[in-house]
Amino acid sequence: MKYIAYGSNMVEEQMAVRCPDARLIGTGYISGARLEFYLHATVEKTGDKRNRVPVAVWEINARDELSLDRYEGYPSYYIKEEWPVHMDDGSEITGMIYLMNMIRKSPPHTQYYDGIANAYRKLGLGSQIKTVLKPALERSIARGYAW
C-alpha cells in the first residue's frame, strides 16, 4: 500500500525504526491543501489548487500500517483517508494519509519541527521550508496555546 507522509514520518531514519519494511518510493505534493501544526502536523484542504503540501510516499505492508496506526493514535488522534498525490516524476498515485482528528492549539516542539525541516532538506524539498513549513509554524504560533 502507498502511504503519504507530510510530517515526522518523512524522516527516513525514523521510518526505518518504526516501519522496517517500508520503502521510500519518492516525493511529490498534495494540491488544494496546506500544512498545519496543532502540536503535531496535519494537512487541511483549502480548495485552492495553488496551495501545495510536499510529501514523501512510502510503500508499506500490513505490519507497517499497524505500527503507524499505533504511533499515530489511530483512530482517536488521527484518522485515515485516501488522497491523490502528484509525484515529482509526473505520475499521480493515490495513497493512505493520516489526518488529525483531535486539534491541540499549540505550536510544535522545536525538535519535532527541526526533524521535519531536516527531512525536507534531505529529500530535496529544502525550498519548501520557506514557503510551506515556516508559514505553518507561524500560523500555529499566532493561534497560541490552549489545551
Phi and psi in radians as a Rosetta constraint file:
Dihedral C 1 N 2 CA 2 C 2 CIRCULARHARMONIC -1.565 0.35
Dihedral N 2 CA 2 C 2 N 3 CIRCULARHARMONIC 2.299 0.35
Dihedral C 2 N 3 CA 3 C 3 CIRCULARHARMONIC -2.079 0.35
Dihedral N 3 CA 3 C 3 N 4 CIRCULARHARMONIC 2.251 0.35
Dihedral C 3 N 4 CA 4 C 4 CIRCULARHARMONIC -1.731 0.35
Dihedral N 4 CA 4 C 4 N 5 CIRCULARHARMONIC 2.050 0.35
Dihedral C 4 N 5 CA 5 C 5 CIRCULARHARMONIC -1.941 0.35
Dihedral N 5 CA 5 C 5 N 6 CIRCULARHARMONIC 2.366 0.35
Dihedral C 5 N 6 CA 6 C 6 CIRCULARHARMONIC -2.260 0.35
Dihedral N 6 CA 6 C 6 N 7 CIRCULARHARMONIC -0.115 0.35
Dihedral C 6 N 7 CA 7 C 7 CIRCULARHARMONIC -2.174 0.35
Dihedral N 7 CA 7 C 7 N 8 CIRCULARHARMONIC -2.280 0.35
Dihedral C 7 N 8 CA 8 C 8 CIRCULARHARMONIC -1.152 0.35
Dihedral N 8 CA 8 C 8 N 9 CIRCULARHARMONIC -0.327 0.35
Dihedral C 8 N 9 CA 9 C 9 CIRCULARHARMONIC -1.391 0.35
Dihedral N 9 CA 9 C 9 N 10 CIRCULARHARMONIC 0.092 0.35
Dihedral C 9 N 10 CA 10 C 10 CIRCULARHARMONIC -1.392 0.35
Dihedral N 10 CA 10 C 10 N 11 CIRCULARHARMONIC -0.282 0.35
Dihedral C 10 N 11 CA 11 C 11 CIRCULARHARMONIC -1.311 0.35
Dihedral N 11 CA 11 C 11 N 12 CIRCULARHARMONIC 1.977 0.35
Dihedral C 11 N 12 CA 12 C 12 CIRCULARHARMONIC -1.057 0.35
Dihedral N 12 CA 12 C 12 N 13 CIRCULARHARMONIC -0.715 0.35
Dihedral C 12 N 13 CA 13 C 13 CIRCULARHARMONIC -1.127 0.35
Dihedral N 13 CA 13 C 13 N 14 CIRCULARHARMONIC -0.655 0.35
Dihedral C 13 N 14 CA 14 C 14 CIRCULARHARMONIC -1.176 0.35
Dihedral N 14 CA 14 C 14 N 15 CIRCULARHARMONIC -0.757 0.35
Dihedral C 14 N 15 CA 15 C 15 CIRCULARHARMONIC -1.161 0.35
Dihedral N 15 CA 15 C 15 N 16 CIRCULARHARMONIC -0.573 0.35
Dihedral C 15 N 16 CA 16 C 16 CIRCULARHARMONIC -1.082 0.35
Dihedral N 16 CA 16 C 16 N 17 CIRCULARHARMONIC -0.602 0.35
Dihedral C 16 N 17 CA 17 C 17 CIRCULARHARMONIC -1.395 0.35
Dihedral N 17 CA 17 C 17 N 18 CIRCULARHARMONIC -0.816 0.35
Dihedral C 17 N 18 CA 18 C 18 CIRCULARHARMONIC -1.245 0.35
Dihedral N 18 CA 18 C 18 N 19 CIRCULARHARMONIC -0.707 0.35
Dihedral C 18 N 19 CA 19 C 19 CIRCULARHARMONIC -2.360 0.35
Dihedral N 19 CA 19 C 19 N 20 CIRCULARHARMONIC 1.392 0.35
Dihedral C 19 N 20 CA 20 C 20 CIRCULARHARMONIC -1.056 0.35
Dihedral N 20 CA 20 C 20 N 21 CIRCULARHARMONIC -0.392 0.35
Dihedral C 20 N 21 CA 21 C 21 CIRCULARHARMONIC -1.617 0.35
Dihedral N 21 CA 21 C 21 N 22 CIRCULARHARMONIC -0.084 0.35
Dihedral C 21 N 22 CA 22 C 22 CIRCULARHARMONIC -1.151 0.35
Dihedral N 22 CA 22 C 22 N 23 CIRCULARHARMONIC 2.527 0.35
Dihedral C 22 N 23 CA 23 C 23 CIRCULARHARMONIC -2.251 0.35
Dihedral N 23 CA 23 C 23 N 24 CIRCULARHARMONIC 2.208 0.35
Dihedral C 23 N 24 CA 24 C 24 CIRCULARHARMONIC -1.224 0.35
Dihedral N 24 CA 24 C 24 N 25 CIRCULARHARMONIC 2.127 0.35
Dihedral C 24 N 25 CA 25 C 25 CIRCULARHARMONIC -1.513 0.35
Dihedral N 25 CA 25 C 25 N 26 CIRCULARHARMONIC -0.731 0.35
Dihedral C 25 N 26 CA 26 C 26 CIRCULARHARMONIC 2.864 0.35
Dihedral N 26 CA 26 C 26 N 27 CIRCULARHARMONIC -2.944 0.35
Dihedral C 26 N 27 CA 27 C 27 CIRCULARHARMONIC -2.083 0.35
Dihedral N 27 CA 27 C 27 N 28 CIRCULARHARMONIC 2.837 0.35
Dihedral C 27 N 28 CA 28 C 28 CIRCULARHARMONIC -2.970 0.35
Dihedral N 28 CA 28 C 28 N 29 CIRCULARHARMONIC -2.703 0.35
Dihedral C 28 N 29 CA 29 C 29 CIRCULARHARMONIC -2.619 0.35
Dihedral N 29 CA 29 C 29 N 30 CIRCULARHARMONIC 2.702 0.35
Dihedral C 29 N 30 CA 30 C 30 CIRCULARHARMONIC -1.786 0.35
Dihedral N 30 CA 30 C 30 N 31 CIRCULARHARMONIC 2.235 0.35
Dihedral C 30 N 31 CA 31 C 31 CIRCULARHARMONIC -1.721 0.35
Dihedral N 31 CA 31 C 31 N 32 CIRCULARHARMONIC 2.722 0.35
Dihedral C 31 N 32 CA 32 C 32 CIRCULARHARMONIC 1.307 0.35
Dihedral N 32 CA 32 C 32 N 33 CIRCULARHARMONIC 0.461 0.35
Dihedral C 32 N 33 CA 33 C 33 CIRCULARHARMONIC -2.611 0.35
Dihedral N 33 CA 33 C 33 N 34 CIRCULARHARMONIC 2.892 0.35
Dihedral C 33 N 34 CA 34 C 34 CIRCULARHARMONIC -2.466 0.35
Dihedral N 34 CA 34 C 34 N 35 CIRCULARHARMONIC 2.675 0.35
Dihedral C 34 N 35 CA 35 C 35 CIRCULARHARMONIC -1.354 0.35
Dihedral N 35 CA 35 C 35 N 36 CIRCULARHARMONIC 2.429 0.35
Dihedral C 35 N 36 CA 36 C 36 CIRCULARHARMONIC -2.372 0.35
Dihedral N 36 CA 36 C 36 N 37 CIRCULARHARMONIC 2.675 0.35
Dihedral C 36 N 37 CA 37 C 37 CIRCULARHARMONIC -2.040 0.35
Dihedral N 37 CA 37 C 37 N 38 CIRCULARHARMONIC 2.176 0.35
Dihedral C 37 N 38 CA 38 C 38 CIRCULARHARMONIC -2.215 0.35
Dihedral N 38 CA 38 C 38 N 39 CIRCULARHARMONIC 1.247 0.35
Dihedral C 38 N 39 CA 39 C 39 CIRCULARHARMONIC 1.262 0.35
Dihedral N 39 CA 39 C 39 N 40 CIRCULARHARMONIC -0.929 0.35
Dihedral C 39 N 40 CA 40 C 40 CIRCULARHARMONIC -1.985 0.35
Dihedral N 40 CA 40 C 40 N 41 CIRCULARHARMONIC 2.988 0.35
Dihedral C 40 N 41 CA 41 C 41 CIRCULARHARMONIC -1.423 0.35
Dihedral N 41 CA 41 C 41 N 42 CIRCULARHARMONIC 2.618 0.35
Dihedral C 41 N 42 CA 42 C 42 CIRCULARHARMONIC -2.631 0.35
Dihedral N 42 CA 42 C 42 N 43 CIRCULARHARMONIC 2.976 0.35
Dihedral C 42 N 43 CA 43 C 43 CIRCULARHARMONIC -2.089 0.35
Dihedral N 43 CA 43 C 43 N 44 CIRCULARHARMONIC 2.343 0.35
Dihedral C 43 N 44 CA 44 C 44 CIRCULARHARMONIC -2.125 0.35
Dihedral N 44 CA 44 C 44 N 45 CIRCULARHARMONIC 2.388 0.35
Dihedral C 44 N 45 CA 45 C 45 CIRCULARHARMONIC -1.214 0.35
Dihedral N 45 CA 45 C 45 N 46 CIRCULARHARMONIC 2.417 0.35
Dihedral C 45 N 46 CA 46 C 46 CIRCULARHARMONIC -1.999 0.35
Dihedral N 46 CA 46 C 46 N 47 CIRCULARHARMONIC -0.415 0.35
Dihedral C 46 N 47 CA 47 C 47 CIRCULARHARMONIC 1.440 0.35
Dihedral N 47 CA 47 C 47 N 48 CIRCULARHARMONIC -0.166 0.35
Dihedral C 47 N 48 CA 48 C 48 CIRCULARHARMONIC -1.687 0.35
Dihedral N 48 CA 48 C 48 N 49 CIRCULARHARMONIC 1.921 0.35
Dihedral C 48 N 49 CA 49 C 49 CIRCULARHARMONIC -1.081 0.35
Dihedral N 49 CA 49 C 49 N 50 CIRCULARHARMONIC -0.278 0.35
Dihedral C 49 N 50 CA 50 C 50 CIRCULARHARMONIC -1.286 0.35
Dihedral N 50 CA 50 C 50 N 51 CIRCULARHARMONIC -0.374 0.35
Dihedral C 50 N 51 CA 51 C 51 CIRCULARHARMONIC -1.394 0.35
Dihedral N 51 CA 51 C 51 N 52 CIRCULARHARMONIC 2.239 0.35
Dihedral C 51 N 52 CA 52 C 52 CIRCULARHARMONIC -2.374 0.35
Dihedral N 52 CA 52 C 52 N 53 CIRCULARHARMONIC 2.510 0.35
Dihedral C 52 N 53 CA 53 C 53 CIRCULARHARMONIC -2.070 0.35
Dihedral N 53 CA 53 C 53 N 54 CIRCULARHARMONIC 2.100 0.35
Dihedral C 53 N 54 CA 54 C 54 CIRCULARHARMONIC -1.227 0.35
Dihedral N 54 CA 54 C 54 N 55 CIRCULARHARMONIC 2.514 0.35
Dihedral C 54 N 55 CA 55 C 55 CIRCULARHARMONIC -2.437 0.35
Dihedral N 55 CA 55 C 55 N 56 CIRCULARHARMONIC 2.775 0.35
Dihedral C 55 N 56 CA 56 C 56 CIRCULARHARMONIC -1.881 0.35
Dihedral N 56 CA 56 C 56 N 57 CIRCULARHARMONIC 2.410 0.35
Dihedral C 56 N 57 CA 57 C 57 CIRCULARHARMONIC -1.973 0.35
Dihedral N 57 CA 57 C 57 N 58 CIRCULARHARMONIC 2.224 0.35
Dihedral C 57 N 58 CA 58 C 58 CIRCULARHARMONIC -1.992 0.35
Dihedral N 58 CA 58 C 58 N 59 CIRCULARHARMONIC 2.593 0.35
Dihedral C 58 N 59 CA 59 C 59 CIRCULARHARMONIC -1.663 0.35
Dihedral N 59 CA 59 C 59 N 60 CIRCULARHARMONIC 2.109 0.35
Dihedral C 59 N 60 CA 60 C 60 CIRCULARHARMONIC -2.202 0.35
Dihedral N 60 CA 60 C 60 N 61 CIRCULARHARMONIC 2.779 0.35
Dihedral C 60 N 61 CA 61 C 61 CIRCULARHARMONIC -1.843 0.35
Dihedral N 61 CA 61 C 61 N 62 CIRCULARHARMONIC -3.120 0.35
Dihedral C 61 N 62 CA 62 C 62 CIRCULARHARMONIC -1.088 0.35
Dihedral N 62 CA 62 C 62 N 63 CIRCULARHARMONIC -0.650 0.35
Dihedral C 62 N 63 CA 63 C 63 CIRCULARHARMONIC -1.151 0.35
Dihedral N 63 CA 63 C 63 N 64 CIRCULARHARMONIC -0.720 0.35
Dihedral C 63 N 64 CA 64 C 64 CIRCULARHARMONIC -1.101 0.35
Dihedral N 64 CA 64 C 64 N 65 CIRCULARHARMONIC -0.710 0.35
Dihedral C 64 N 65 CA 65 C 65 CIRCULARHARMONIC -1.088 0.35
Dihedral N 65 CA 65 C 65 N 66 CIRCULARHARMONIC -0.732 0.35
Dihedral C 65 N 66 CA 66 C 66 CIRCULARHARMONIC -1.093 0.35
Dihedral N 66 CA 66 C 66 N 67 CIRCULARHARMONIC -0.690 0.35
Dihedral C 66 N 67 CA 67 C 67 CIRCULARHARMONIC -1.098 0.35
Dihedral N 67 CA 67 C 67 N 68 CIRCULARHARMONIC -0.770 0.35
Dihedral C 67 N 68 CA 68 C 68 CIRCULARHARMONIC -1.135 0.35
Dihedral N 68 CA 68 C 68 N 69 CIRCULARHARMONIC -0.705 0.35
Dihedral C 68 N 69 CA 69 C 69 CIRCULARHARMONIC -0.976 0.35
Dihedral N 69 CA 69 C 69 N 70 CIRCULARHARMONIC -0.787 0.35
Dihedral C 69 N 70 CA 70 C 70 CIRCULARHARMONIC -1.140 0.35
Dihedral N 70 CA 70 C 70 N 71 CIRCULARHARMONIC -0.815 0.35
Dihedral C 70 N 71 CA 71 C 71 CIRCULARHARMONIC -1.081 0.35
Dihedral N 71 CA 71 C 71 N 72 CIRCULARHARMONIC -0.727 0.35
Dihedral C 71 N 72 CA 72 C 72 CIRCULARHARMONIC -1.455 0.35
Dihedral N 72 CA 72 C 72 N 73 CIRCULARHARMONIC -0.073 0.35
Dihedral C 72 N 73 CA 73 C 73 CIRCULARHARMONIC 1.208 0.35
Dihedral N 73 CA 73 C 73 N 74 CIRCULARHARMONIC 0.578 0.35
Dihedral C 73 N 74 CA 74 C 74 CIRCULARHARMONIC -1.236 0.35
Dihedral N 74 CA 74 C 74 N 75 CIRCULARHARMONIC 2.349 0.35
Dihedral C 74 N 75 CA 75 C 75 CIRCULARHARMONIC -1.783 0.35
Dihedral N 75 CA 75 C 75 N 76 CIRCULARHARMONIC 0.193 0.35
Dihedral C 75 N 76 CA 76 C 76 CIRCULARHARMONIC -1.383 0.35
Dihedral N 76 CA 76 C 76 N 77 CIRCULARHARMONIC -0.968 0.35
Dihedral C 76 N 77 CA 77 C 77 CIRCULARHARMONIC -1.436 0.35
Dihedral N 77 CA 77 C 77 N 78 CIRCULARHARMONIC -0.715 0.35
Dihedral C 77 N 78 CA 78 C 78 CIRCULARHARMONIC -2.232 0.35
Dihedral N 78 CA 78 C 78 N 79 CIRCULARHARMONIC 2.585 0.35
Dihedral C 78 N 79 CA 79 C 79 CIRCULARHARMONIC -1.920 0.35
Dihedral N 79 CA 79 C 79 N 80 CIRCULARHARMONIC 3.005 0.35
Dihedral C 79 N 80 CA 80 C 80 CIRCULARHARMONIC -2.079 0.35
Dihedral N 80 CA 80 C 80 N 81 CIRCULARHARMONIC 2.464 0.35
Dihedral C 80 N 81 CA 81 C 81 CIRCULARHARMONIC -2.446 0.35
Dihedral N 81 CA 81 C 81 N 82 CIRCULARHARMONIC 2.921 0.35
Dihedral C 81 N 82 CA 82 C 82 CIRCULARHARMONIC -1.792 0.35
Dihedral N 82 CA 82 C 82 N 83 CIRCULARHARMONIC 2.209 0.35
Dihedral C 82 N 83 CA 83 C 83 CIRCULARHARMONIC -2.302 0.35
Dihedral N 83 CA 83 C 83 N 84 CIRCULARHARMONIC 2.657 0.35
Dihedral C 83 N 84 CA 84 C 84 CIRCULARHARMONIC -1.447 0.35
Dihedral N 84 CA 84 C 84 N 85 CIRCULARHARMONIC 2.615 0.35
Dihedral C 84 N 85 CA 85 C 85 CIRCULARHARMONIC -2.290 0.35
Dihedral N 85 CA 85 C 85 N 86 CIRCULARHARMONIC 2.351 0.35
Dihedral C 85 N 86 CA 86 C 86 CIRCULARHARMONIC -1.576 0.35
Dihedral N 86 CA 86 C 86 N 87 CIRCULARHARMONIC 1.937 0.35
Dihedral C 86 N 87 CA 87 C 87 CIRCULARHARMONIC -1.374 0.35
Dihedral N 87 CA 87 C 87 N 88 CIRCULARHARMONIC 2.686 0.35
Dihedral C 87 N 88 CA 88 C 88 CIRCULARHARMONIC -1.133 0.35
Dihedral N 88 CA 88 C 88 N 89 CIRCULARHARMONIC -0.341 0.35
Dihedral C 88 N 89 CA 89 C 89 CIRCULARHARMONIC -1.466 0.35
Dihedral N 89 CA 89 C 89 N 90 CIRCULARHARMONIC 0.045 0.35
Dihedral C 89 N 90 CA 90 C 90 CIRCULARHARMONIC 1.692 0.35
Dihedral N 90 CA 90 C 90 N 91 CIRCULARHARMONIC -0.201 0.35
Dihedral C 90 N 91 CA 91 C 91 CIRCULARHARMONIC -1.437 0.35
Dihedral N 91 CA 91 C 91 N 92 CIRCULARHARMONIC 2.927 0.35
Dihedral C 91 N 92 CA 92 C 92 CIRCULARHARMONIC -2.201 0.35
Dihedral N 92 CA 92 C 92 N 93 CIRCULARHARMONIC 2.330 0.35
Dihedral C 92 N 93 CA 93 C 93 CIRCULARHARMONIC -2.180 0.35
Dihedral N 93 CA 93 C 93 N 94 CIRCULARHARMONIC 2.883 0.35
Dihedral C 93 N 94 CA 94 C 94 CIRCULARHARMONIC -2.080 0.35
Dihedral N 94 CA 94 C 94 N 95 CIRCULARHARMONIC 2.375 0.35
Dihedral C 94 N 95 CA 95 C 95 CIRCULARHARMONIC -2.554 0.35
Dihedral N 95 CA 95 C 95 N 96 CIRCULARHARMONIC 3.027 0.35
Dihedral C 95 N 96 CA 96 C 96 CIRCULARHARMONIC -1.489 0.35
Dihedral N 96 CA 96 C 96 N 97 CIRCULARHARMONIC 2.377 0.35
Dihedral C 96 N 97 CA 97 C 97 CIRCULARHARMONIC -2.318 0.35
Dihedral N 97 CA 97 C 97 N 98 CIRCULARHARMONIC 2.492 0.35
Dihedral C 97 N 98 CA 98 C 98 CIRCULARHARMONIC -1.617 0.35
Dihedral N 98 CA 98 C 98 N 99 CIRCULARHARMONIC 2.319 0.35
Dihedral C 98 N 99 CA 99 C 99 CIRCULARHARMONIC -2.165 0.35
Dihedral N 99 CA 99 C 99 N 100 CIRCULARHARMONIC 2.389 0.35
Dihedral C 99 N 100 CA 100 C 100 CIRCULARHARMONIC -1.082 0.35
Dihedral N 100 CA 100 C 100 N 101 CIRCULARHARMONIC 2.373 0.35
Dihedral C 100 N 101 CA 101 C 101 CIRCULARHARMONIC -2.001 0.35
Dihedral N 101 CA 101 C 101 N 102 CIRCULARHARMONIC -0.109 0.35
Dihedral C 101 N 102 CA 102 C 102 CIRCULARHARMONIC -2.405 0.35
Dihedral N 102 CA 102 C 102 N 103 CIRCULARHARMONIC 1.801 0.35
Dihedral C 102 N 103 CA 103 C 103 CIRCULARHARMONIC -1.384 0.35
Dihedral N 103 CA 103 C 103 N 104 CIRCULARHARMONIC 2.221 0.35
Dihedral C 103 N 104 CA 104 C 104 CIRCULARHARMONIC -2.057 0.35
Dihedral N 104 CA 104 C 104 N 105 CIRCULARHARMONIC 2.010 0.35
Dihedral C 104 N 105 CA 105 C 105 CIRCULARHARMONIC -1.340 0.35
Dihedral N 105 CA 105 C 105 N 106 CIRCULARHARMONIC 1.553 0.35
Dihedral C 105 N 106 CA 106 C 106 CIRCULARHARMONIC -2.847 0.35
Dihedral N 106 CA 106 C 106 N 107 CIRCULARHARMONIC 2.444 0.35
Dihedral C 106 N 107 CA 107 C 107 CIRCULARHARMONIC -1.157 0.35
Dihedral N 107 CA 107 C 107 N 108 CIRCULARHARMONIC 2.810 0.35
Dihedral C 107 N 108 CA 108 C 108 CIRCULARHARMONIC -1.264 0.35
Dihedral N 108 CA 108 C 108 N 109 CIRCULARHARMONIC 2.748 0.35
Dihedral C 108 N 109 CA 109 C 109 CIRCULARHARMONIC -1.186 0.35
Dihedral N 109 CA 109 C 109 N 110 CIRCULARHARMONIC 2.621 0.35
Dihedral C 109 N 110 CA 110 C 110 CIRCULARHARMONIC -0.979 0.35
Dihedral N 110 CA 110 C 110 N 111 CIRCULARHARMONIC -0.803 0.35
Dihedral C 110 N 111 CA 111 C 111 CIRCULARHARMONIC -1.077 0.35
Dihedral N 111 CA 111 C 111 N 112 CIRCULARHARMONIC -0.690 0.35
Dihedral C 111 N 112 CA 112 C 112 CIRCULARHARMONIC -1.120 0.35
Dihedral N 112 CA 112 C 112 N 113 CIRCULARHARMONIC -0.875 0.35
Dihedral C 112 N 113 CA 113 C 113 CIRCULARHARMONIC -1.064 0.35
Dihedral N 113 CA 113 C 113 N 114 CIRCULARHARMONIC -0.818 0.35
Dihedral C 113 N 114 CA 114 C 114 CIRCULARHARMONIC -1.084 0.35
Dihedral N 114 CA 114 C 114 N 115 CIRCULARHARMONIC -0.632 0.35
Dihedral C 114 N 115 CA 115 C 115 CIRCULARHARMONIC -1.084 0.35
Dihedral N 115 CA 115 C 115 N 116 CIRCULARHARMONIC -0.719 0.35
Dihedral C 115 N 116 CA 116 C 116 CIRCULARHARMONIC -1.182 0.35
Dihedral N 116 CA 116 C 116 N 117 CIRCULARHARMONIC -0.754 0.35
Dihedral C 116 N 117 CA 117 C 117 CIRCULARHARMONIC -1.046 0.35
Dihedral N 117 CA 117 C 117 N 118 CIRCULARHARMONIC -0.734 0.35
Dihedral C 117 N 118 CA 118 C 118 CIRCULARHARMONIC -1.139 0.35
Dihedral N 118 CA 118 C 118 N 119 CIRCULARHARMONIC -0.655 0.35
Dihedral C 118 N 119 CA 119 C 119 CIRCULARHARMONIC -1.117 0.35
Dihedral N 119 CA 119 C 119 N 120 CIRCULARHARMONIC -0.724 0.35
Dihedral C 119 N 120 CA 120 C 120 CIRCULARHARMONIC -0.969 0.35
Dihedral N 120 CA 120 C 120 N 121 CIRCULARHARMONIC -0.840 0.35
Dihedral C 120 N 121 CA 121 C 121 CIRCULARHARMONIC -1.078 0.35
Dihedral N 121 CA 121 C 121 N 122 CIRCULARHARMONIC -0.839 0.35
Dihedral C 121 N 122 CA 122 C 122 CIRCULARHARMONIC -1.112 0.35
Dihedral N 122 CA 122 C 122 N 123 CIRCULARHARMONIC -0.586 0.35
Dihedral C 122 N 123 CA 123 C 123 CIRCULARHARMONIC -1.533 0.35
Dihedral N 123 CA 123 C 123 N 124 CIRCULARHARMONIC 0.098 0.35
Dihedral C 123 N 124 CA 124 C 124 CIRCULARHARMONIC 1.397 0.35
Dihedral N 124 CA 124 C 124 N 125 CIRCULARHARMONIC 0.371 0.35
Dihedral C 124 N 125 CA 125 C 125 CIRCULARHARMONIC -1.910 0.35
Dihedral N 125 CA 125 C 125 N 126 CIRCULARHARMONIC 0.343 0.35
Dihedral C 125 N 126 CA 126 C 126 CIRCULARHARMONIC -0.943 0.35
Dihedral N 126 CA 126 C 126 N 127 CIRCULARHARMONIC -0.599 0.35
Dihedral C 126 N 127 CA 127 C 127 CIRCULARHARMONIC -1.149 0.35
Dihedral N 127 CA 127 C 127 N 128 CIRCULARHARMONIC -0.354 0.35
Dihedral C 127 N 128 CA 128 C 128 CIRCULARHARMONIC -1.391 0.35
Dihedral N 128 CA 128 C 128 N 129 CIRCULARHARMONIC -0.201 0.35
Dihedral C 128 N 129 CA 129 C 129 CIRCULARHARMONIC -1.072 0.35
Dihedral N 129 CA 129 C 129 N 130 CIRCULARHARMONIC -0.789 0.35
Dihedral C 129 N 130 CA 130 C 130 CIRCULARHARMONIC -1.261 0.35
Dihedral N 130 CA 130 C 130 N 131 CIRCULARHARMONIC -0.587 0.35
Dihedral C 130 N 131 CA 131 C 131 CIRCULARHARMONIC -1.681 0.35
Dihedral N 131 CA 131 C 131 N 132 CIRCULARHARMONIC -0.362 0.35
Dihedral C 131 N 132 CA 132 C 132 CIRCULARHARMONIC -2.137 0.35
Dihedral N 132 CA 132 C 132 N 133 CIRCULARHARMONIC -0.970 0.35
Dihedral C 132 N 133 CA 133 C 133 CIRCULARHARMONIC -1.213 0.35
Dihedral N 133 CA 133 C 133 N 134 CIRCULARHARMONIC -0.868 0.35
Dihedral C 133 N 134 CA 134 C 134 CIRCULARHARMONIC -1.130 0.35
Dihedral N 134 CA 134 C 134 N 135 CIRCULARHARMONIC -0.759 0.35
Dihedral C 134 N 135 CA 135 C 135 CIRCULARHARMONIC -1.047 0.35
Dihedral N 135 CA 135 C 135 N 136 CIRCULARHARMONIC -0.620 0.35
Dihedral C 135 N 136 CA 136 C 136 CIRCULARHARMONIC -1.122 0.35
Dihedral N 136 CA 136 C 136 N 137 CIRCULARHARMONIC -0.719 0.35
Dihedral C 136 N 137 CA 137 C 137 CIRCULARHARMONIC -1.091 0.35
Dihedral N 137 CA 137 C 137 N 138 CIRCULARHARMONIC -0.795 0.35
Dihedral C 137 N 138 CA 138 C 138 CIRCULARHARMONIC -1.096 0.35
Dihedral N 138 CA 138 C 138 N 139 CIRCULARHARMONIC -0.683 0.35
Dihedral C 138 N 139 CA 139 C 139 CIRCULARHARMONIC -1.130 0.35
Dihedral N 139 CA 139 C 139 N 140 CIRCULARHARMONIC -0.673 0.35
Dihedral C 139 N 140 CA 140 C 140 CIRCULARHARMONIC -1.196 0.35
Dihedral N 140 CA 140 C 140 N 141 CIRCULARHARMONIC -0.630 0.35
Dihedral C 140 N 141 CA 141 C 141 CIRCULARHARMONIC -1.165 0.35
Dihedral N 141 CA 141 C 141 N 142 CIRCULARHARMONIC -0.729 0.35
Dihedral C 141 N 142 CA 142 C 142 CIRCULARHARMONIC -1.112 0.35
Dihedral N 142 CA 142 C 142 N 143 CIRCULARHARMONIC -0.561 0.35
Dihedral C 142 N 143 CA 143 C 143 CIRCULARHARMONIC -1.222 0.35
Dihedral N 143 CA 143 C 143 N 144 CIRCULARHARMONIC -0.436 0.35
Dihedral C 143 N 144 CA 144 C 144 CIRCULARHARMONIC 1.417 0.35
Dihedral N 144 CA 144 C 144 N 145 CIRCULARHARMONIC -2.803 0.35
Dihedral C 144 N 145 CA 145 C 145 CIRCULARHARMONIC -2.024 0.35
Dihedral N 145 CA 145 C 145 N 146 CIRCULARHARMONIC 2.417 0.35
Dihedral C 145 N 146 CA 146 C 146 CIRCULARHARMONIC -2.863 0.35
Dihedral N 146 CA 146 C 146 N 147 CIRCULARHARMONIC 1.996 0.35
